[in-house]
């Protein structure tokens, strides 16, 4: 069964550094998403992406965050200047058009020190 | 804004027994979807079951079934013949579609422990 692949599985970075989290969605998916889960808390929506542009973003997704799909396959989330509170599990997800459900990647655990 | 509430932070069940996890949601939409996701210690999000709001029939997937009460905005998950591998965090999630691009709104989660 096709999978959504996320890399790296775990990243440790120093506060103020830029990080890029990568996702390879399933090839026939059209809608892409990033979600965040701070340890012990619920999963929160960050941003949705369709037709090479952001379709919706949450209050969390401020100017420090950006997404792109530069080559039609990889879907990336960039955090420009990480803060301690950005430490979380970040999930990429995708879905087909229509009634399909969401498929999640296995997540990237980001630790900001 | 849509909200999803899971009022049971933790639940436990004996192996082979049945357990029900509760979920309520608030929305003014008529066209939406509801999901249950399982998150084991590996923290991967695994789809358990899905319900379309326009369908009156409750969804079932093997040992997993839901009780969808649209008027009451309730969406509970029943796990029958519980197995040790069912131990995980379970999230209820709401998704509005129609003209929207879709996004999931999650509840706070319920930790399920299965005792041998």
Interface residues (C-beta under 8 A of the other chain):
Chain A: X31 X33 X35 X37 X41 X42 X43 X44 X45 X48 X50 X55 X56 X89 X91 X93 X95 X99 X101 X102 X103 X104 X106 X107 X109
Chain B: X33 X35 X37 X42 X43 X44 X45 X46 X47 X50 X52 X91 X93 X95 X100 X101 X102 X103 X104 X105 X106 X107 X108 X109
